[in-house]
Amino acid sequence: MKISKKVWFDAIGVGLFTLVYSLIMSGFSLWMGSAAFVAVSYFFGAGFPKDKLWNILISFALGIVWGLLAFRLLQVPAISGLWASSIMFGFLTFVVLFLQGTIMKFTIVPAWLIAWGTTMLIITNISIHSWSLFVFQLYASMLLGIFVIGYASDLFNQVMFHFFPEKKPAEKVDAEPAKNE
């Protein structure tokens, strides 16, 4: 089985920069490493759209805000029940799609929803003591995921392909001489 250079370089690059990210995360006590993996997985899954980076980052920020809003609304007793919370989530999802389709066309709905879901998953499972620190750490983890794991592994690939380029297949030579008409 022949394994392509791209597979090798991708695996080594992402593995290496996941290790680097883990060291940074530990050094700065960023305990939300999963948020970095969610963010970079979205970015890779979307085809690594460098031209849409700012759209994705803004959408992640809006998703965090949406998660905080939804969490706050769930603290209202009249909304915390099954039907009311389901209606609230449906309405907030409607608003996301409506805003993206009208006045906020620069946003990217999957990035917004992924950040919203990630925020909700974290804040519904732990106690937050400093909301501003929580938001900073969550967004920083997402950014570090994209830049340290995503962009650094992409740069690693470019460097590796520069030093070890793909061999171009030799051009096929026609065995028969051309016939004169």
C-alpha positions as CSV (number, residue, x, y, z in Angstrom):
1,M,0.0,0.0,0.0
2,K,1.5,3.3,-1.1
3,I,0.7,6.2,1.2
4,S,0.7,9.6,-0.4
5,K,2.9,12.4,0.8
6,K,-0.2,14.5,1.5
7,V,-1.5,11.9,4.0
8,W,1.9,11.8,5.7
9,F,2.3,15.5,5.8
10,D,-1.3,16.1,7.0
11,A,-1.0,13.5,9.7
12,I,2.4,14.7,10.9
13,G,1.4,18.4,10.7
14,V,-1.9,18.1,12.5
15,G,-0.5,15.7,15.1
16,L,2.6,18.0,15.7
17,F,0.5,21.2,16.0
18,T,-2.1,19.5,18.2
19,L,0.8,18.7,20.5
20,V,1.9,22.4,20.3
21,Y,-1.7,23.5,21.0
22,S,-1.9,21.2,24.0
23,L,1.3,22.7,25.5
24,I,-0.1,26.2,25.0
25,M,-3.4,25.2,26.4
26,S,-1.8,23.7,29.5
27,G,0.6,26.6,29.9
28,F,-2.2,29.2,29.9
29,S,-4.7,27.0,31.8
30,L,-7.1,27.0,28.8
31,W,-9.2,24.0,29.9
32,M,-11.5,24.2,26.9
33,G,-9.4,22.2,24.5
34,S,-12.4,20.5,23.0
35,A,-13.6,23.9,21.7
36,A,-10.4,24.3,19.7
37,F,-10.9,20.9,18.2
38,V,-14.6,21.7,17.3
39,A,-13.5,25.0,15.7
40,V,-10.6,23.5,13.7
41,S,-12.7,20.5,12.7
42,Y,-15.3,22.8,11.3
43,F,-12.6,24.8,9.5
44,F,-11.0,21.7,8.0
45,G,-14.5,20.3,7.2
46,A,-15.5,23.4,5.3
47,G,-12.4,23.0,3.1
48,F,-10.0,25.3,4.9
49,P,-11.6,28.5,3.4
50,K,-9.0,31.1,4.2
51,D,-11.0,33.7,2.3
52,K,-13.9,33.2,4.8
53,L,-11.8,33.3,7.9
54,W,-13.2,36.5,9.2
55,N,-16.8,35.4,8.4
56,I,-16.2,32.2,10.4
57,L,-14.6,34.1,13.4
58,I,-17.5,36.5,13.5
59,S,-19.9,33.7,13.3
60,F,-18.1,31.9,16.2
61,A,-18.4,35.0,18.3
62,L,-22.1,35.4,17.5
63,G,-22.6,31.7,18.4
64,I,-21.0,32.3,21.8
65,V,-23.3,35.3,22.3
66,W,-26.2,33.1,21.2
67,G,-25.2,30.4,23.7
68,L,-25.1,32.9,26.5
69,L,-28.5,34.3,25.5
70,A,-30.1,30.9,25.4
71,F,-28.5,29.9,28.7
72,R,-29.8,33.1,30.3
73,L,-33.3,32.5,28.9
74,L,-33.3,29.0,30.3
75,Q,-32.8,30.6,33.8
76,V,-36.3,32.1,33.4
77,P,-38.7,29.7,35.1
78,A,-41.4,30.2,32.5
79,I,-39.0,29.3,29.7
80,S,-37.2,26.4,31.3
81,G,-39.9,23.8,30.7
82,L,-39.9,21.4,27.8
83,W,-42.3,23.2,25.5
84,A,-41.2,26.7,26.2
85,S,-37.5,25.9,25.9
86,S,-38.2,24.0,22.6
87,I,-40.0,27.0,21.2
88,M,-37.2,29.3,22.4
89,F,-34.5,27.2,20.7
90,G,-36.6,27.0,17.5
91,F,-37.2,30.8,17.5
92,L,-33.5,31.5,18.2
93,T,-32.5,29.2,15.3
94,F,-35.1,30.9,13.1
95,V,-33.5,34.3,14.0
96,V,-30.0,33.0,13.1
97,L,-31.1,31.8,9.7
98,F,-33.2,34.9,9.1
99,L,-30.4,37.3,10.0
100,Q,-27.9,35.4,7.8
101,G,-30.3,35.5,4.9
102,T,-31.1,39.2,5.2
103,I,-28.9,41.8,7.0
104,M,-26.0,39.6,8.1
105,K,-25.1,37.8,4.9
106,F,-21.4,37.7,5.9
107,T,-22.1,35.2,8.7
108,I,-21.9,31.5,8.2
109,V,-24.7,29.6,9.8
110,P,-22.9,26.3,10.5
111,A,-20.1,28.2,12.3
112,W,-22.6,30.2,14.3
113,L,-24.6,27.1,15.3
114,I,-21.4,25.1,16.2
115,A,-20.2,27.8,18.5
116,W,-23.7,28.1,20.0
117,G,-23.8,24.4,20.7
118,T,-20.3,24.3,22.1
119,T,-21.0,27.2,24.4
120,M,-24.3,25.5,25.6
121,L,-22.5,22.2,26.1
122,I,-19.9,23.7,28.3
123,I,-22.0,26.1,30.4
124,T,-24.7,23.6,31.1
125,N,-22.1,21.2,32.6
126,I,-20.0,23.4,34.8
127,S,-20.3,26.4,37.1
128,I,-19.0,29.7,35.7
129,H,-17.4,32.0,38.2
130,S,-16.3,34.7,35.8
131,W,-18.4,35.1,32.7
132,S,-16.0,37.5,31.0
133,L,-13.0,35.1,31.6
134,F,-15.1,32.2,30.4
135,V,-16.0,34.0,27.1
136,F,-12.4,35.1,26.6
137,Q,-11.1,31.5,27.2
138,L,-13.7,29.9,25.0
139,Y,-13.1,32.3,22.0
140,A,-9.3,32.1,22.5
141,S,-9.5,28.3,22.4
142,M,-11.4,28.4,19.2
143,L,-9.0,30.9,17.7
144,L,-6.0,28.9,18.8
145,G,-7.5,25.8,17.3
146,I,-7.8,27.4,13.9
147,F,-4.5,29.2,14.0
148,V,-2.2,26.8,15.9
149,I,-3.6,23.5,14.6
150,G,-5.1,24.6,11.3
151,Y,-2.9,27.3,9.9
152,A,0.3,26.0,11.4
153,S,-0.3,22.5,10.0
154,D,-1.1,24.1,6.6
155,L,2.2,26.0,6.7
156,F,4.0,22.8,7.6
157,N,2.5,21.1,4.6
158,Q,3.6,23.9,2.3
159,V,7.2,23.7,3.7
160,M,7.2,20.0,3.4
161,F,6.0,20.0,-0.2
162,H,8.6,22.7,-1.0
163,F,11.4,20.5,0.2
164,F,9.8,17.2,-0.9
165,P,7.7,18.0,-4.0
166,E,5.4,15.5,-5.6
167,K,7.2,13.7,-8.5
168,K,5.5,14.4,-11.8
169,P,4.8,11.3,-13.9
170,A,6.9,11.1,-16.9
171,E,5.1,12.2,-20.1
172,K,3.8,9.4,-22.2
173,V,5.8,9.1,-25.4
174,D,3.8,7.9,-28.4
175,A,5.3,4.6,-29.7
176,E,4.1,5.1,-33.2
177,P,5.5,7.9,-35.4
178,A,3.1,10.4,-36.7
179,K,1.7,9.6,-40.1
180,N,2.0,12.1,-42.9
181,E,-1.1,12.8,-44.8
